[in-house]
C-alpha cells in the first residue's frame, strides 16, 4: 500500500519519538477498528508541545494525507479530522513554530479543497473543519460548497469555517450578509440557529428576518440544541484551544440572539411579552432562565401587563433546576410592587423550622441570612417580602436582631414596617442600652450600628426613641429622627432651635420641620420657610422643601397664599410650581393653580405623580383627562433613566398609572 511505502521511506530514526509515531501510523493503516481508534487517540495525546505541536507532526502529515486519499481506508473522515487538529484548525491564530510548518505542509497538498465534495459526508465535514487551518486558501470555496452541500451536519461545520475564513478572506461584511441569508432560508433548524448565533457574535449585524429568527430560536430551545460543550481530554486540550476557550466562556441560553430579536421590537411591550411568555412555556430550563433574565430589564423599562410573567415566575420558584429558581427570584426581587401576587410562593420557598440561623457563603437565595461580601445580609427572598411589607417575616426579623444583629439592611427592613413592627421595640431598646463602643473593632462600626438601631426604633415606636436621641449630634439624619419622635424629643428643643439659623439650607429646613413636630411651634418653622420658598436665589429643591413645610402647617399660613400664587407662573421652575399649586389647595382650597399645571406635566416627567395626585384630590378631571390619556398611551416609564429605571421606582410609575386611570375614568 502507498501509505506503507511512505512509512518505510521516512527516516524515523532522526525524528523525535519516531519509532512510537511509526508504530501508531502503522496501526492506523491496519485493518482492525479497535487498533485504529486507539492509534488516533494516542497520536492526539502525543502531539501537543505546550501551545505548539511536536516536530514529528510535520513528518507524519503527508502520510496521514495519503491515508485520506486511499478510498479503501475506512476511517478517512476521522483521520482528516486528526490532520485538522494537528495543523491548528482550532488554533487559527497560531502562525509560528511547528504549527506554522504543519499549516504550510497542509496548504501545499494538492486536492485538499476537492475533499469538500467527497462522497463520504464524514470526509466532507472533516474537510470543512480542516480547511480552517489554511483559511486564506478557500474563503469563497467554502460558501460555494455550502450552496451545494445536502447534509445539514456538514453545512453547520461549513458555516463556522466560513466565519473564520471571512476574517482573512472576503471580509466580515459579506460574511454577515451571507449569514443573515442562511439564517432566514436554510431548511434545517440546526443550521439556521448556528448561522444566527455566529451572526449575532459579530459586530453590528445587518438586518435579518425577525419572525423567522424568533421561530428558529424557540424551536432550538424546544429541541434542546443549546447544550454545554462536552469536557475535553486534558492531554488533547492544547490542540483544541478554540474549543476549550468556547467551553470556558459558554453560558446557557442563546443570549445574543434573544437580545438582537428583542432589540427590533424597540418599545413594543406586547411583542417583548409574547416572546418571553412563549419561552417560559417551554419545557427547557435554559429557555426559562434566559426569559426570566430578559424580563427584569423589560419590566423596569416598559409599561405593560406583567401579571402572567409574575405568575409564571412564582410557579418556577419550585422548579427542579436551581438556576431557574434563582432567576425567578431575581426577577421578582427586581420588579417592586408588581411582585406582590407572588408573595405566597416566595414565603413558601423559605425554611420555617430553623433552630439557629447561621449565615453561610454557600447558601442559596432561599434562606433567611446569607454571607455576602460585606458580611451577613438578608437573603433575596427575605428582602423581597420585607420590601412588600409582608408581616409573615416580622417574627424572624425580630429573631435576627438577637441572633445575627450585624446583618446588613436588617434594621432598615424592620423600619420599613413602621408601627406595624412595634413588637420589635423592646428588642431594639434592649440592644441600644447594651451597646458599648469597646465591643466594636472600629469606632465607625459602633456609630453605624447605633444609627441603624435608632432609625428602626424611631420608625416602629417613635415615642420611645426620645431618650436614646438625647446625646446624638445634630445633623440631617438626627433631625429627621427627632421629628419622627415628636414630643418625646422635647429635651432636644434647644439644639433644634439653634439649628434654625445655622446658615445651611438643608439643616435649617430639616430643623424647621422638627421644631413644628416636636414643639408645635408654627411661628419658628414659618420663619425658616419664608426665607426659602419664594426666594429667587434659593435652589429649587430647597424651595420645594419649604413649600411642603408650609403645606404641612395648613391654614395657619393662609397669609402666604398670595406669595404662593406668584410661584405658579410660567417663569417658575416646574417642580416649584407644582409644589405651590399643591400647597394652595391644602392651605386655601384654591384649585385654579392646579388647573394650570399642564405645562409642568409636559416638561417635568418626574413631577407627574404629584400633579396627578393633586388633580385627583381637587376632583377637576376635565382638563386633566387629556394628559392622563396621553400618559397611558406612553410605552416608557415616566422615571426612566439612561440606564433603566431603578428597582424601587417601578412602584412610583405604577401608582402614576393608577392615578391616570382615575383621571381618565378607566377602571383598573
C-alpha positions as CSV (number, residue, x, y, z in Angstrom):
1,X,0.0,0.0,0.0
2,X,1.1,3.6,-0.7
3,X,1.0,4.6,3.0
4,X,3.2,1.6,3.9
5,X,5.8,2.7,1.4
6,X,5.7,6.3,2.7
7,X,6.2,4.9,6.2
8,X,9.2,3.0,5.1
9,X,10.7,5.9,3.1
10,X,10.7,8.3,6.1
11,X,13.8,8.4,8.2
12,X,12.2,7.8,11.6
13,X,15.5,7.4,13.4
14,X,16.0,11.2,13.1
15,X,12.5,12.0,14.3
16,X,11.8,12.6,18.0
17,X,9.9,9.6,19.3
18,X,10.0,8.3,15.7
19,X,9.5,4.6,16.5
20,X,6.4,5.3,18.6
21,X,4.9,7.5,15.8
22,X,5.8,4.9,13.2
23,X,4.0,2.2,15.2
24,X,0.9,4.3,15.6
25,X,0.8,5.2,11.9
26,X,1.2,1.5,11.0
27,X,-1.7,0.7,13.4
28,X,-3.8,3.4,11.7
29,X,-3.2,1.8,8.3
30,X,-4.2,-1.6,9.7
31,X,-7.5,-3.5,9.4
32,X,-8.7,-3.6,13.0
33,X,-11.1,-0.9,14.1
34,X,-10.1,-1.0,17.7
35,X,-6.4,-0.6,16.8
36,X,-7.2,2.3,14.5
37,X,-9.3,4.1,17.2
38,X,-6.5,3.6,19.8
39,X,-3.9,4.9,17.3
40,X,-6.0,8.1,16.6
41,X,-6.3,8.8,20.3
42,X,-2.7,8.2,21.1
43,X,-1.5,10.4,18.2
44,X,-3.6,13.3,19.5
45,X,-2.2,12.8,23.0
46,X,1.4,12.6,21.7
47,X,1.3,15.7,19.6
48,X,1.0,18.7,22.0
49,X,4.2,20.5,23.0
50,X,2.9,23.3,25.2
51,X,0.8,25.5,22.9
52,X,2.6,24.2,19.8
53,X,3.0,20.6,18.4
54,X,6.0,18.3,18.3
55,X,8.3,18.2,15.2
56,X,7.1,14.7,14.2
57,X,3.8,16.2,13.1
58,X,5.3,17.7,10.0
59,X,6.8,14.3,9.0
60,X,3.5,12.5,9.7
61,X,1.2,14.9,7.9
62,X,2.0,13.7,4.3
63,X,1.5,10.1,5.4
64,X,-1.9,10.9,7.0
65,X,-3.0,12.8,3.9
66,X,-2.1,9.8,1.8
67,X,-4.3,7.7,4.0
68,X,-7.2,10.1,3.5
69,X,-6.9,9.8,-0.3
70,X,-7.0,6.0,-0.1
71,X,-10.5,5.0,-1.0
72,X,-10.1,1.7,0.9
73,X,-9.3,3.4,4.2
74,X,-12.5,3.1,6.4
75,X,-11.5,6.0,8.8
76,X,-10.8,8.7,6.2
77,X,-13.1,11.2,8.0
78,X,-11.6,10.6,11.4
79,X,-8.0,10.8,10.0
80,X,-8.8,14.0,8.2
81,X,-10.2,15.4,11.5
82,X,-6.9,14.5,13.1
83,X,-5.0,16.3,10.4
84,X,-7.0,19.4,11.1
85,X,-6.3,19.2,14.9
86,X,-2.5,18.7,14.2
87,X,-2.3,21.6,11.7
88,X,-4.1,24.0,14.0
89,X,-7.6,24.2,12.6
90,X,-8.8,25.1,16.1
91,X,-5.8,27.4,16.6
92,X,-6.2,29.6,13.5
93,X,-4.3,32.5,15.3
94,X,-1.2,30.4,15.8
95,X,1.3,31.1,13.0
96,X,4.7,30.2,14.4
97,X,6.8,27.2,15.3
98,X,5.9,23.6,14.2
99,X,2.2,24.6,13.8
100,X,3.2,27.0,11.1
101,X,5.3,24.4,9.3
102,X,2.3,22.0,9.6
103,X,0.0,24.6,8.0
104,X,2.4,25.0,5.2
105,X,2.5,21.3,4.5
106,X,-1.3,21.2,4.5
107,X,-1.6,24.2,2.2
108,X,0.8,22.6,-0.3
109,X,-1.2,19.4,-0.6
110,X,-2.9,19.1,-3.9
111,X,-6.6,18.3,-3.9
112,X,-7.3,19.5,-0.4
113,X,-10.3,21.5,-1.4
114,X,-11.6,18.7,-3.5
115,X,-12.3,16.7,-0.3
116,X,-15.2,19.1,0.3
117,X,-17.1,17.3,-2.5
118,X,-16.1,13.7,-1.4
119,X,-18.8,11.0,-1.5
120,X,-18.5,10.4,2.3
121,X,-20.3,13.1,4.4
122,X,-17.9,12.4,7.3
123,X,-15.0,13.3,5.0
124,X,-16.7,16.4,3.7
125,X,-17.4,17.6,7.3
126,X,-13.8,16.9,8.3
127,X,-12.6,18.8,5.3
128,X,-14.7,21.8,6.1
129,X,-13.1,21.7,9.6
130,X,-9.6,21.1,8.5
131,X,-9.6,24.0,6.0
132,X,-9.8,26.4,8.9
133,X,-6.1,25.8,9.4
134,X,-5.5,27.4,6.0
135,X,-8.4,29.8,5.7
136,X,-6.6,32.1,3.3
137,X,-6.9,29.4,0.6
138,X,-10.6,28.9,0.5
139,X,-12.9,31.8,1.6
140,X,-15.0,31.6,-1.5
141,X,-14.8,27.8,-1.9
142,X,-16.5,27.2,1.5
143,X,-19.5,29.4,0.7
144,X,-19.8,27.8,-2.8
145,X,-19.8,24.4,-1.2
146,X,-22.4,25.4,1.3
147,X,-24.9,26.0,-1.5
148,X,-24.3,22.5,-2.9
149,X,-24.0,20.6,0.4
150,X,-27.0,18.3,1.1
151,X,-26.0,17.2,4.6
152,X,-27.1,19.6,7.5
153,X,-24.2,18.5,9.8
154,X,-21.7,19.4,7.1
155,X,-23.4,22.7,6.5
156,X,-23.1,23.5,10.2
157,X,-19.3,23.0,10.1
158,X,-19.1,24.9,6.8
159,X,-20.9,27.9,8.4
160,X,-18.5,28.0,11.3
161,X,-15.5,27.7,9.0
162,X,-16.9,30.4,6.7
163,X,-16.9,32.9,9.6
164,X,-13.2,32.2,10.3
165,X,-12.4,32.4,6.6
166,X,-14.2,35.8,6.4
167,X,-11.8,37.3,8.8
168,X,-8.9,37.0,6.4
169,X,-10.6,36.4,3.1
170,X,-13.6,38.2,1.7
171,X,-14.1,40.2,4.9
172,X,-16.7,40.2,7.6
173,X,-19.3,42.4,5.9
174,X,-20.0,39.9,3.1
175,X,-19.9,37.1,5.7
176,X,-22.5,38.9,7.8
177,X,-24.8,39.3,4.8
178,X,-24.5,35.6,3.9
179,X,-25.1,34.5,7.5
180,X,-28.3,36.6,7.6
181,X,-29.4,34.9,4.3
182,X,-28.6,31.4,5.7
183,X,-30.5,32.2,9.0
184,X,-33.6,33.1,7.1
185,X,-33.5,30.5,4.3
186,X,-31.9,27.2,5.3
187,X,-34.3,24.3,5.8
188,X,-32.5,22.7,8.7
189,X,-33.1,24.1,12.2
190,X,-29.5,23.4,13.5
191,X,-28.0,25.2,10.5
192,X,-30.3,28.3,11.0
193,X,-29.6,28.6,14.7
194,X,-25.9,28.2,14.1
195,X,-26.0,31.0,11.5
196,X,-27.9,33.2,13.9
197,X,-25.5,32.7,16.8
198,X,-22.5,33.3,14.6
199,X,-24.1,36.4,13.1
200,X,-25.0,37.9,16.5
201,X,-21.5,37.3,17.8
202,X,-20.2,39.7,15.1
203,X,-20.1,43.4,15.5
204,X,-23.1,45.4,14.0
205,X,-25.1,42.5,12.4
206,X,-27.1,43.5,9.3
207,X,-30.9,43.4,9.2
208,X,-32.4,39.9,9.3
209,X,-35.8,38.2,9.1
210,X,-37.0,38.8,12.7
211,X,-40.0,36.5,12.5
212,X,-38.0,33.6,11.1
213,X,-35.3,34.2,13.7
214,X,-37.9,34.2,16.6
215,X,-39.3,30.9,15.4
216,X,-35.9,29.4,14.9
217,X,-34.9,30.5,18.5
218,X,-38.0,29.0,20.0
219,X,-37.6,25.8,18.1
220,X,-33.9,25.5,19.0
221,X,-34.8,25.9,22.7
222,X,-37.6,23.3,22.3
223,X,-35.3,20.8,20.7
224,X,-32.6,21.2,23.3
225,X,-29.9,22.3,20.8
226,X,-28.3,24.6,23.3
227,X,-26.2,22.4,25.5
228,X,-22.9,22.8,27.4
229,X,-19.9,21.6,25.4
230,X,-18.5,18.2,26.4
231,X,-15.3,18.3,28.5
232,X,-12.1,17.8,26.7
233,X,-9.3,15.4,27.4
234,X,-6.6,17.4,29.3
235,X,-3.9,15.7,27.1
236,X,-5.6,16.7,23.9
237,X,-6.9,20.2,25.0
238,X,-3.8,22.1,23.7
239,X,-4.7,21.1,20.2
240,X,-8.3,22.4,20.6
241,X,-7.6,25.7,22.2
242,X,-10.5,27.4,20.5
243,X,-13.0,24.7,21.6
244,X,-11.5,24.9,25.1
245,X,-12.0,28.6,25.2
246,X,-15.6,28.4,23.9
247,X,-16.3,25.8,26.6
248,X,-15.0,28.1,29.3
249,X,-17.0,31.0,28.1
250,X,-20.2,29.1,27.4
251,X,-23.3,30.3,29.1
252,X,-26.8,28.8,28.9
253,X,-29.1,30.4,26.5
254,X,-28.9,32.0,23.1
255,X,-28.5,35.3,24.8
256,X,-27.1,37.3,21.9
257,X,-29.8,36.0,19.5
258,X,-32.5,36.8,22.0
259,X,-31.2,40.3,22.6
260,X,-30.9,41.0,18.9
261,X,-34.5,39.9,18.3
262,X,-35.8,41.9,21.2
263,X,-33.9,45.0,20.0
264,X,-36.0,45.0,16.9
265,X,-39.2,45.3,19.0
266,X,-38.0,48.6,20.5
267,X,-40.8,49.9,22.7
268,X,-43.4,47.4,21.7
269,X,-44.1,45.8,25.1
270,X,-46.6,43.3,23.7
271,X,-44.1,41.9,21.2
272,X,-41.5,41.5,24.0
273,X,-44.0,39.9,26.3
274,X,-45.2,37.5,23.6
275,X,-41.7,36.2,23.1
276,X,-40.9,35.9,26.8
277,X,-44.1,34.2,27.7
278,X,-43.6,31.7,24.8
279,X,-40.1,30.9,26.2
280,X,-41.5,30.5,29.8
281,X,-44.0,28.0,28.5
282,X,-41.3,25.7,27.0
283,X,-40.1,22.7,29.0
284,X,-36.5,23.8,28.7
285,X,-34.6,25.2,31.6
286,X,-32.2,27.3,29.5
287,X,-35.2,29.0,27.7
288,X,-36.9,29.7,31.0
289,X,-33.7,31.1,32.6
290,X,-33.0,33.4,29.6
291,X,-36.6,34.6,29.6
292,X,-36.5,35.4,33.3
293,X,-33.3,37.4,32.9
294,X,-34.7,39.3,29.9
295,X,-38.0,40.1,31.7
296,X,-36.4,42.1,34.5
297,X,-35.0,45.0,32.4
298,X,-38.1,44.9,30.3
299,X,-40.4,45.5,33.4
300,X,-38.1,48.2,34.6
301,X,-38.2,50.0,31.2
302,X,-41.6,49.5,29.6
303,X,-45.1,49.6,30.9
304,X,-47.3,46.5,30.3
305,X,-49.4,43.8,31.7
306,X,-46.9,41.6,33.5
307,X,-49.3,39.6,35.6
308,X,-48.8,36.4,33.6
309,X,-45.0,36.7,33.7
310,X,-45.1,37.3,37.5
311,X,-47.4,34.3,38.0
312,X,-45.1,32.1,35.9
313,X,-42.0,33.2,37.8
314,X,-43.9,32.4,41.1
315,X,-44.5,28.9,39.8
316,X,-40.9,28.4,38.8
317,X,-39.7,29.1,42.3
318,X,-40.5,25.3,42.8
319,X,-38.6,24.3,39.6
320,X,-36.2,21.4,39.9
321,X,-33.4,23.4,38.3
322,X,-31.6,25.7,40.8
323,X,-30.6,28.2,38.2
324,X,-34.2,28.7,37.1
325,X,-35.3,29.1,40.7
326,X,-32.6,31.7,41.3
327,X,-33.5,33.6,38.1
328,X,-37.2,33.6,39.0
329,X,-36.5,35.1,42.4
330,X,-34.1,37.6,40.9
331,X,-36.9,38.8,38.6
332,X,-39.5,39.1,41.4
333,X,-36.9,40.9,43.5
334,X,-36.4,43.5,40.8
335,X,-40.0,44.4,39.9
336,X,-41.0,46.1,43.2
337,X,-44.8,46.2,43.9
338,X,-45.6,44.1,40.8
339,X,-44.2,41.0,42.7
340,X,-47.0,41.2,45.3
341,X,-49.1,38.4,43.7
342,X,-46.1,36.1,44.1
343,X,-45.6,36.8,47.9
344,X,-47.2,33.5,48.9
345,X,-44.9,31.5,46.6
346,X,-41.9,33.3,47.9
347,X,-42.9,32.7,51.5
348,X,-43.4,29.0,50.8
349,X,-39.8,28.8,49.5
350,X,-38.3,29.9,52.8
351,X,-37.4,27.4,55.6
352,X,-39.7,27.8,58.6
353,X,-38.2,25.3,61.0
354,X,-34.8,27.0,61.6
355,X,-33.5,26.3,65.1
356,X,-30.5,28.6,64.8
357,X,-29.7,31.0,62.0
358,X,-26.1,30.7,60.7
359,X,-25.1,32.6,57.6
360,X,-23.2,30.5,55.1
361,X,-21.4,31.7,51.9
362,X,-22.7,28.6,50.1
363,X,-26.4,29.3,51.0
364,X,-28.7,29.8,48.1
365,X,-31.2,32.6,47.7
366,X,-34.0,30.9,49.6
367,X,-32.5,31.4,53.1
368,X,-33.0,34.0,55.9
369,X,-29.5,35.2,56.0
370,X,-26.6,34.6,53.6
371,X,-22.9,35.7,53.8
372,X,-22.2,38.5,51.4
373,X,-19.0,40.4,50.5
374,X,-19.6,42.9,53.4
375,X,-20.8,40.3,55.9
376,X,-24.2,38.7,56.7
377,X,-27.1,40.0,54.7
378,X,-30.7,39.2,54.3
379,X,-31.5,36.6,51.7
380,X,-33.1,37.8,48.5
381,X,-36.4,36.2,49.3
382,X,-36.5,37.9,52.7
383,X,-35.5,41.2,51.1
384,X,-38.4,40.9,48.7
385,X,-41.0,40.1,51.4
386,X,-39.7,42.9,53.6
387,X,-39.9,45.3,50.7
388,X,-43.6,44.3,50.2
389,X,-44.2,44.7,54.0
390,X,-45.3,41.1,54.4
391,X,-45.8,40.7,58.1
392,X,-45.1,37.0,58.0
393,X,-41.4,37.7,58.1
394,X,-41.6,40.0,61.1
395,X,-41.1,37.3,63.8
396,X,-38.0,36.0,62.0
397,X,-36.6,39.6,61.6
398,X,-37.0,40.0,65.4
399,X,-35.1,36.8,65.9
400,X,-32.3,38.1,63.7
401,X,-32.0,41.2,65.9
402,X,-30.7,38.8,68.6
403,X,-29.1,36.0,66.6
404,X,-27.4,37.9,63.8
405,X,-27.6,41.6,64.7
406,X,-24.9,42.6,62.3
407,X,-27.0,41.6,59.3
408,X,-26.9,44.3,56.6
409,X,-30.2,46.0,55.9
410,X,-31.9,44.2,58.8
411,X,-32.8,47.4,60.7
412,X,-33.9,49.1,57.5
413,X,-36.2,46.2,56.8
414,X,-37.7,46.4,60.3
415,X,-38.1,50.2,60.0
416,X,-40.0,49.8,56.7
417,X,-42.9,48.3,58.6
418,X,-43.4,51.4,60.7
419,X,-45.7,51.0,63.7
420,X,-46.8,47.6,62.5
421,X,-43.5,46.3,63.8
422,X,-44.0,47.9,67.2
423,X,-43.5,44.5,68.8
424,X,-39.7,44.8,68.0
425,X,-39.3,48.0,70.0
426,X,-38.5,46.1,73.2
427,X,-35.7,44.2,71.5
428,X,-34.4,47.4,69.8
429,X,-34.3,49.3,73.1
430,X,-32.5,46.4,74.8
431,X,-29.8,46.5,72.2
432,X,-29.4,50.2,72.4
433,X,-28.9,50.1,76.2
434,X,-26.4,47.2,75.9
435,X,-24.4,48.9,73.1
436,X,-20.8,49.6,74.1
437,X,-18.1,51.2,71.8
438,X,-15.4,48.9,73.1
439,X,-17.2,45.8,71.7
440,X,-16.5,47.0,68.2
441,X,-13.2,46.8,66.4
442,X,-13.6,50.2,64.8
443,X,-15.4,53.3,66.1
444,X,-17.3,53.8,62.8
445,X,-18.9,50.4,63.1
446,X,-20.3,51.3,66.5
447,X,-21.7,54.6,65.2
448,X,-23.3,52.8,62.1
449,X,-24.8,50.1,64.2
450,X,-26.2,52.6,66.7
451,X,-27.7,54.8,64.0
452,X,-29.4,51.7,62.4
453,X,-30.9,50.8,65.7
454,X,-32.1,54.4,66.3
455,X,-33.6,54.6,62.8
456,X,-35.5,51.4,63.3
457,X,-36.8,52.3,66.8
458,X,-37.9,55.8,65.7
459,X,-39.9,54.1,62.8
460,X,-41.6,51.4,64.9
461,X,-42.1,53.2,68.2
462,X,-41.5,57.0,67.8
463,X,-42.4,57.9,71.3
464,X,-39.9,55.5,72.7
465,X,-36.9,56.9,70.8
466,X,-36.6,60.2,72.5
467,X,-34.4,59.1,75.4
468,X,-31.9,57.5,73.1
469,X,-31.6,60.6,71.0
470,X,-30.5,62.8,73.9
471,X,-26.8,62.7,73.1
472,X,-26.8,62.3,69.4
473,X,-25.1,65.1,67.5
474,X,-27.3,67.3,65.3
475,X,-27.3,66.5,61.6
476,X,-29.9,66.0,58.9
477,X,-30.5,62.3,59.9
478,X,-30.8,63.2,63.6
479,X,-33.3,66.0,62.8
480,X,-35.3,63.5,60.9
481,X,-35.3,61.1,63.8
482,X,-36.2,63.9,66.2
483,X,-39.1,65.0,64.0
484,X,-40.4,61.4,63.9
485,X,-40.1,61.1,67.7
486,X,-42.3,64.1,68.1
487,X,-42.9,65.4,71.6
488,X,-40.9,62.6,73.1
489,X,-37.8,64.5,71.9
490,X,-38.7,67.8,73.6
491,X,-35.4,67.7,75.6
492,X,-33.5,68.4,72.3
493,X,-35.6,71.5,71.6
494,X,-32.8,74.0,72.3
495,X,-30.5,72.2,69.9
496,X,-33.2,72.2,67.2
497,X,-33.9,75.9,67.7
498,X,-30.2,76.7,67.5
499,X,-30.1,75.0,64.1
500,X,-32.9,77.2,62.7
501,X,-30.3,79.9,61.9
502,X,-27.2,77.8,61.2
503,X,-26.9,79.0,57.6
504,X,-27.1,75.6,55.9
505,X,-30.4,75.5,54.0
506,X,-30.7,71.7,54.3
507,X,-30.2,71.8,58.1
508,X,-32.4,74.8,58.6
509,X,-35.3,73.3,56.7
510,X,-35.0,69.9,58.5
511,X,-34.9,71.8,61.8
512,X,-38.0,73.8,60.9
513,X,-40.0,70.6,60.4
514,X,-38.5,69.2,63.6
515,X,-39.5,72.2,65.7
516,X,-43.0,72.0,64.4
517,X,-43.4,68.3,65.1
518,X,-41.6,68.4,68.4
519,X,-42.8,71.6,69.9
520,X,-45.7,72.6,67.7
521,X,-44.0,76.0,67.1
522,X,-45.6,77.1,63.8
523,X,-44.1,80.6,64.0
524,X,-40.5,79.3,64.3
525,X,-41.0,76.9,61.4
526,X,-42.6,79.6,59.2
527,X,-39.7,81.9,59.8
528,X,-37.4,79.4,58.1
529,X,-39.8,78.6,55.3
530,X,-40.3,82.3,54.5
531,X,-36.6,82.6,53.8
532,X,-36.6,80.0,51.1
533,X,-40.0,79.2,49.5
534,X,-40.1,82.3,47.2
535,X,-36.5,83.5,47.3
536,X,-35.3,83.6,43.6
537,X,-31.8,82.8,44.8
538,X,-32.9,79.6,46.5
539,X,-32.3,76.3,44.8
540,X,-35.5,74.6,43.5
541,X,-35.1,71.6,45.9
542,X,-34.9,74.0,48.9
543,X,-37.9,76.0,47.7
544,X,-39.9,72.8,47.3
545,X,-39.0,71.6,50.8
546,X,-40.1,75.0,52.2
547,X,-43.4,74.9,50.3
548,X,-44.1,71.4,51.5
549,X,-43.4,72.6,55.1
550,X,-46.0,75.4,54.6
551,X,-48.4,72.8,53.2
552,X,-47.9,70.8,56.4
553,X,-48.8,73.8,58.5
554,X,-52.1,74.2,56.6
555,X,-54.5,77.0,57.4
556,X,-52.0,78.5,59.9
557,X,-50.1,80.1,57.0
558,X,-53.0,81.2,54.9
559,X,-51.5,84.7,54.8
560,X,-48.8,83.3,52.4
561,X,-51.5,82.5,49.7
562,X,-50.7,85.5,47.5
563,X,-46.9,84.8,47.6
564,X,-47.6,81.1,46.8
565,X,-49.8,82.1,43.9
566,X,-46.9,84.1,42.4
567,X,-44.9,80.9,42.1
568,X,-47.3,79.2,39.7
569,X,-46.4,81.3,36.7
570,X,-44.5,80.2,33.6
571,X,-41.2,81.5,34.7
572,X,-41.1,79.4,37.8
573,X,-39.3,76.0,37.9
574,X,-41.8,73.3,37.2
575,X,-41.2,71.4,40.5
576,X,-41.7,74.6,42.5
577,X,-44.9,75.5,40.6
578,X,-46.3,72.0,41.2
579,X,-45.5,72.2,44.9
580,X,-47.0,75.7,45.2
581,X,-50.2,74.6,43.5
582,X,-50.4,71.6,45.9
583,X,-49.9,73.9,48.9
584,X,-52.5,76.3,47.7
585,X,-55.1,73.5,47.5
586,X,-54.3,72.3,51.1
587,X,-53.9,75.8,52.6
588,X,-56.6,77.8,51.0
589,X,-58.7,75.3,48.9
590,X,-57.7,77.1,45.7
591,X,-57.7,74.9,42.6
592,X,-57.0,77.4,39.8
593,X,-53.2,76.9,40.1
594,X,-53.7,73.1,39.8
595,X,-55.6,73.7,36.5
596,X,-52.6,75.5,35.0
597,X,-50.1,72.6,35.6
598,X,-50.4,71.2,32.1
599,X,-47.1,72.9,31.1
600,X,-45.3,71.4,34.0
601,X,-46.7,68.0,33.2
602,X,-45.2,68.1,29.7
603,X,-41.8,69.4,30.7
604,X,-41.2,67.7,34.1
605,X,-41.9,64.0,33.9
606,X,-40.7,63.3,37.4
607,X,-43.3,65.7,38.9
608,X,-46.2,64.0,37.2
609,X,-47.1,61.7,40.1
610,X,-47.5,64.8,42.3
611,X,-49.6,66.6,39.7
612,X,-51.8,63.6,39.1
613,X,-52.4,63.1,42.8
614,X,-53.4,66.8,43.1
615,X,-55.7,66.6,40.1
616,X,-57.4,63.6,41.7
617,X,-57.7,65.4,45.0
618,X,-59.2,68.5,43.5
619,X,-61.7,66.5,41.5
620,X,-61.2,68.6,38.4
621,X,-60.6,65.9,35.8
622,X,-62.0,67.8,32.8
623,X,-58.7,69.4,31.8
624,X,-56.5,66.6,33.3
625,X,-58.1,63.7,31.3
626,X,-56.2,64.6,28.1
627,X,-52.9,64.5,29.8
628,X,-53.8,61.3,31.6
629,X,-54.9,59.5,28.4
630,X,-51.7,60.5,26.7
631,X,-49.7,59.2,29.6
632,X,-51.5,55.9,29.5
633,X,-50.5,55.6,25.8
634,X,-46.9,56.2,26.5
635,X,-44.8,53.0,26.5
636,X,-41.8,54.2,28.5
637,X,-41.9,54.6,32.3
638,X,-42.0,58.3,33.3
639,X,-39.0,58.0,35.5
640,X,-36.8,56.0,33.1
641,X,-33.1,57.0,33.3
642,X,-30.3,56.4,30.8
643,X,-29.6,53.0,32.5
644,X,-33.2,51.9,33.1
645,X,-35.5,52.7,36.0
646,X,-34.3,51.8,39.5
647,X,-35.9,48.8,41.2
648,X,-37.7,50.9,43.9
649,X,-39.1,53.3,41.3
650,X,-41.3,50.9,39.4
651,X,-44.0,51.2,42.1
652,X,-43.9,55.0,41.6
653,X,-44.7,54.6,37.9
654,X,-47.4,52.1,38.6
655,X,-49.0,54.4,41.1
656,X,-48.9,57.2,38.5
657,X,-50.7,54.9,36.0
658,X,-53.4,54.2,38.6
659,X,-54.0,57.9,39.1
660,X,-54.1,58.4,35.4
661,X,-56.8,55.8,35.0
662,X,-58.9,57.5,37.7
663,X,-58.5,60.8,35.8
664,X,-59.4,59.2,32.5
665,X,-62.3,57.3,34.0
666,X,-60.8,53.9,33.1
667,X,-61.3,51.0,35.5
668,X,-58.2,49.1,36.7
